[in-house]
Amino acid sequence: MRKNIVAGNWKMNNDLSQTRSLINDLKEQRITSNAEVMIAPTAVNLYQAVEATKPSKIEVIAQNMHFADSGAYTGEVSASMLKSVGVGTVILGHSERRAYFNETDELLAKKVDAALANNIRIIFCFGEELADRKSGNEENIVEGQIKNALFHLDASAFKNVVLAYEPVWAIGTGETASPEQAQDMHEFIRKTLSDKYGANVADSVSILYGGSVKPNNANEIFSKPDVDGGLIGGASLKAEDFFAIVNAF
Ligand code: PEP
């Protein structure tokens, strides 16, 4: 059975005291859903965030990592470093990483391998730009992003893979894919997985939707059968809003 997951991507927000304060607010919220809850603070605060979330159901995850395990990569953080501070999940391929840091499918395939080799679960993000959707090319783009970065993996690797469909035109814009658009794409993604790995694998992988999910639209999006959760940006920075989304399941 695939899991429901709601993950908050804090991006480059919250210094150490803000991180502690938001985590304290999150710990005061009541969880009424069965969703796994994750937050992704900035790398420099991961250790303190892991400590601050104890004891709670909130998992602290990373926003990014490098593919090498160590070496001359100034400013970067490796999978084993994440593990050493208690982080077991990493977001890879976020559209901001692709757009501002030139992360390509080929580079992401290396990061995927490094994370999985270190037993780190990945939340792999992908999604089309507005021009792709306008030209009706969104499925080709999404299929390519998934195939290029993930289809060298064995079926067994997918127990540590979560997918996050994030149409670029809906991230941070206030514009959300309609629940039907999200469902159609998620169904297509599951079929793409099924064609390559079979229905068992496809049915076991959680597929999250990301793009301006808010308390007032989460319910409808999460009610779709192939939407297993959300990757939440802006609305994850307020404890009440984030938990209203978590509890939409
Ligand atoms: C994101 O950054 O992954 C995201 C979905 O952001 P927002 O919710 O702000 O659109």
Residues whose N, C-alpha, C, O or C-beta is under 5 A from the ligand:
A	BS01	PEP	N9 A170 I171 G172 T173 G210 G211 S212 V213 L231 I232 G233 G234 A235
